[in-house]
Amino acid sequence: MRACRPHPRALLRFAYLQEVLWEMAAYWCRCLRYAPLCGRGRCPVDATACAAALPAVLAAWGSLVRANFYVFLRGEVPERFYLAVAKAASRLFTHLAQDGYILYEDLVTEAAILFLEVSRRKVYPPPTPATP
């Protein structure tokens, strides 16, 4: 899965999130690029941000997505990286699952929110209070 662009369905359905979806897809591409390093224990990307970015490139055509949508990664990426992303994804999205499925709209929307929280936290530290 070498998708470095958002899935067309996500772009069409979430026109108001296009900028974020492109950012998520770019980060997912970065995750894939560094996955071999993560497999060796020197991971320069955040597994939580990778898990949050994954739904942007997910090829889901129905209205429901399996709650463990990340399983297709097994065998595609190094095992250590897969386990880190799977653990983060299950932690991030478990609350959305109902009977083992997640609504596609809920997944992408929640992923965008979480991705912005996680990626911004890493890039922009909180401002320091001004001292009088």
C-alpha positions as CSV (number, residue, x, y, z in Angstrom):
1,M,0.0,0.0,0.0
2,R,2.0,2.9,-1.3
3,A,-0.7,5.5,-1.3
4,C,0.7,9.0,-0.8
5,R,-2.5,10.7,-1.6
6,P,-5.9,10.7,0.1
7,H,-8.4,8.2,-1.1
8,P,-10.7,9.8,-3.7
9,R,-13.8,8.9,-1.7
10,A,-12.4,10.7,1.3
11,L,-11.7,13.8,-0.7
12,L,-15.1,13.7,-2.3
13,R,-17.0,13.0,0.9
14,F,-15.0,15.4,3.1
15,A,-14.4,18.4,1.0
16,Y,-14.1,20.6,4.1
17,L,-11.2,18.4,5.3
18,Q,-9.2,18.3,2.0
19,E,-6.2,20.2,3.4
20,V,-6.0,17.9,6.5
21,L,-6.5,14.8,4.4
22,W,-3.6,15.8,2.1
23,E,-1.5,16.4,5.2
24,M,-2.5,13.0,6.7
25,A,-1.7,11.2,3.4
26,A,1.7,12.9,3.2
27,Y,2.4,11.8,6.8
28,W,1.3,8.3,6.0
29,C,3.7,8.2,3.1
30,R,6.5,9.3,5.5
31,C,5.5,6.5,7.8
32,L,5.8,4.0,5.0
33,R,9.2,5.4,4.0
34,Y,10.6,5.1,7.5
35,A,8.8,1.8,8.4
36,P,12.0,-0.3,7.8
37,L,13.8,1.9,10.4
38,C,11.0,1.4,12.8
39,G,11.3,-2.4,12.2
40,R,14.9,-2.1,13.5
41,G,13.9,0.0,16.5
42,R,15.0,3.5,15.3
43,C,11.7,5.0,14.4
44,P,11.7,8.7,13.4
45,V,7.9,8.8,13.0
46,D,5.2,8.6,15.7
47,A,3.2,5.4,15.5
48,T,0.2,7.2,17.0
49,A,0.3,9.9,14.2
50,C,0.8,7.1,11.6
51,A,-2.3,5.3,12.9
52,A,-4.3,8.5,12.9
53,A,-3.1,9.3,9.3
54,L,-4.0,5.8,7.9
55,P,-7.8,6.3,7.4
56,A,-7.1,9.2,4.9
57,V,-5.6,6.7,2.4
58,L,-7.8,3.7,3.4
59,A,-9.6,2.3,0.4
60,A,-13.1,1.8,1.9
61,W,-16.0,1.7,-0.4
62,G,-18.8,0.8,1.9
63,S,-20.3,2.9,4.7
64,L,-18.8,0.5,7.3
65,V,-15.2,-0.3,7.9
66,R,-13.9,-3.2,10.0
67,A,-12.9,-2.0,13.5
68,N,-9.5,-3.6,12.9
69,F,-9.0,-1.9,9.5
70,Y,-5.3,-1.8,10.0
71,V,-4.8,-5.6,9.6
72,F,-4.1,-5.4,5.9
73,L,-0.8,-3.9,6.8
74,R,0.5,-7.2,8.2
75,G,3.1,-8.5,5.8
76,E,3.2,-5.2,3.9
77,V,5.4,-3.4,6.5
78,P,7.9,-4.6,9.1
79,E,6.3,-6.5,11.9
80,R,7.5,-4.1,14.6
81,F,6.1,-1.1,12.8
82,Y,2.8,-3.0,12.2
83,L,2.5,-3.9,15.9
84,A,3.1,-0.2,16.9
85,V,0.6,1.1,14.4
86,A,-2.0,-1.6,15.2
87,K,-1.7,-0.9,19.0
88,A,-2.1,2.8,18.4
89,A,-5.0,2.4,16.0
90,S,-6.9,0.1,18.4
91,R,-6.3,2.5,21.2
92,L,-7.4,5.5,19.2
93,F,-10.5,4.1,17.4
94,T,-11.9,1.4,19.7
95,H,-14.6,3.7,21.2
96,L,-16.0,4.1,17.7
97,A,-16.6,0.4,17.0
98,Q,-20.0,-1.1,17.2
99,D,-20.3,-4.9,16.5
100,G,-16.8,-4.9,15.1
101,Y,-17.4,-2.1,12.5
102,I,-16.9,1.6,12.4
103,L,-18.9,4.1,10.2
104,Y,-16.5,5.3,7.5
105,E,-17.5,8.9,8.1
106,D,-16.9,8.6,11.9
107,L,-13.5,7.0,11.3
108,V,-12.2,9.7,8.9
109,T,-13.6,12.6,10.9
110,E,-12.2,11.2,14.2
111,A,-8.9,10.4,12.5
112,A,-8.6,14.0,11.2
113,I,-9.2,15.4,14.7
114,L,-6.7,13.0,16.3
115,F,-4.1,13.5,13.6
116,L,-4.2,17.3,14.1
117,E,-3.9,16.9,17.9
118,V,-1.0,14.4,17.7
119,S,0.9,16.1,14.9
120,R,0.5,19.6,16.2
121,R,1.6,18.5,19.7
122,K,4.8,17.2,18.2
123,V,5.5,20.3,16.0
124,Y,4.2,23.2,18.0
125,P,5.0,23.1,21.8
126,P,2.6,25.0,24.0
127,P,3.4,28.7,24.4
128,T,5.4,29.7,27.4
129,P,3.6,32.2,29.7
130,A,5.0,35.7,29.6
131,T,6.9,36.8,32.7
132,P,6.2,40.3,34.0
